[in-house]
């Protein structure tokens, strides 16, 4: 049986280099840059703009993903209701087309013919 590392260890080993690389880039790019936006202009360190952009994009992605999950849940509810209705209709159709139950009587229970 091969060794399989836990997912948290793999996640940690992927995130740690990314964090170290981001910290290094932030440390060596601390000069201020001009940021022009719709309502004015501001001077911020480059790393602050990069982090702000990352957070904004992450929030927008989470929002879009949340909307997609909501629409998929609504579709699941609709399909489950459709299945439930189809099963009910099938049960009703089977009940309608079932032959009437036959009564079996013993010969002693039959009326005597004179």
C-alpha positions as CSV (number, residue, x, y, z in Angstrom):
1,X,0.0,0.0,0.0
2,X,1.5,3.3,-1.1
3,X,1.9,6.3,1.3
4,X,-0.8,9.0,0.7
5,X,-0.1,12.3,2.5
6,X,-3.1,14.0,4.1
7,X,-4.7,16.7,2.0
8,X,-3.9,19.4,4.7
9,X,-0.2,18.7,4.3
10,X,-0.4,19.0,0.5
11,X,-2.4,22.2,0.9
12,X,0.2,23.6,3.3
13,X,3.1,22.7,1.1
14,X,1.5,24.5,-1.8
15,X,0.4,27.6,0.1
16,X,3.6,28.1,2.0
17,X,5.8,28.9,-1.1
18,X,3.1,31.1,-2.5
19,X,3.0,33.0,0.8
20,X,6.8,33.3,1.0
21,X,6.9,34.5,-2.7
22,X,4.1,37.1,-2.0
23,X,5.9,38.4,1.1
24,X,9.2,38.7,-0.8
25,X,7.6,40.6,-3.7
26,X,5.8,42.9,-1.2
27,X,9.0,43.6,0.7
28,X,11.0,44.5,-2.4
29,X,8.2,46.4,-4.1
30,X,7.4,48.8,-1.3
31,X,7.6,52.0,-3.5
32,X,4.4,54.1,-3.8
33,X,2.5,54.1,-7.0
34,X,-0.3,56.4,-8.2
35,X,-3.7,54.8,-8.5
36,X,-6.3,56.7,-10.5
37,X,-9.8,55.5,-10.0
38,X,-13.3,56.9,-10.8
39,X,-13.5,59.4,-7.9
40,X,-9.9,60.6,-7.7
41,X,-6.3,59.5,-7.2
42,X,-4.4,58.0,-4.4
43,X,-0.8,57.1,-3.7
44,X,-0.4,53.6,-2.2
45,X,2.4,51.0,-1.9
46,X,2.3,48.6,-4.8
47,X,1.8,45.6,-2.5
48,X,-1.3,47.3,-1.0
49,X,-2.9,47.6,-4.5
50,X,-2.0,44.0,-5.3
51,X,-3.5,42.7,-2.1
52,X,-6.6,44.9,-2.6
53,X,-7.1,43.6,-6.1
54,X,-6.7,40.0,-5.0
55,X,-9.3,40.4,-2.3
56,X,-11.7,42.1,-4.6
57,X,-11.3,39.4,-7.3
58,X,-11.7,36.7,-4.6
59,X,-14.9,38.3,-3.3
60,X,-16.3,38.6,-6.8
61,X,-15.5,35.0,-7.6
62,X,-17.1,33.8,-4.4
63,X,-20.2,35.9,-5.2
64,X,-20.5,34.4,-8.7
65,X,-19.9,30.9,-7.3
66,X,-22.6,31.5,-4.6
67,X,-25.1,32.5,-7.3
68,X,-24.3,29.4,-9.4
69,X,-24.8,27.2,-6.3
70,X,-28.2,28.8,-5.6
71,X,-29.3,28.3,-9.2
72,X,-28.2,24.6,-9.1
73,X,-30.0,24.0,-5.8
74,X,-33.2,25.5,-7.3
75,X,-32.8,23.2,-10.3
76,X,-32.3,20.2,-8.0
77,X,-35.5,21.1,-6.1
78,X,-37.4,21.4,-9.4
79,X,-36.1,18.1,-10.7
80,X,-36.9,16.3,-7.4
81,X,-40.5,17.6,-7.5
82,X,-40.8,16.4,-11.1
83,X,-39.6,12.9,-10.1
84,X,-42.0,12.9,-7.2
85,X,-44.9,13.9,-9.5
86,X,-43.9,11.3,-12.1
87,X,-43.7,8.5,-9.5
88,X,-47.2,9.5,-8.1
89,X,-48.6,9.5,-11.7
90,X,-47.0,6.1,-12.4
91,X,-48.4,4.6,-9.2
92,X,-51.9,6.0,-10.0
93,X,-51.7,4.5,-13.6
94,X,-50.6,1.1,-12.2
95,X,-53.5,1.2,-9.8
96,X,-56.0,1.9,-12.6
97,X,-54.7,-0.8,-14.9
98,X,-54.4,-3.6,-12.3
99,X,-56.9,-6.4,-12.9
100,X,-59.6,-6.7,-10.2
101,X,-58.7,-9.2,-7.5
102,X,-60.1,-12.6,-8.2
103,X,-61.9,-14.4,-5.4
104,X,-61.0,-18.0,-5.0
105,X,-63.5,-20.0,-3.1
106,X,-63.3,-23.6,-1.9
107,X,-65.7,-26.0,-3.5
108,X,-67.6,-26.4,-0.2
109,X,-68.4,-22.7,-0.1
110,X,-70.1,-22.8,-3.5
111,X,-73.9,-23.0,-3.5
112,X,-75.4,-26.5,-4.1
113,X,-77.3,-27.0,-7.3
114,X,-80.5,-29.0,-6.8
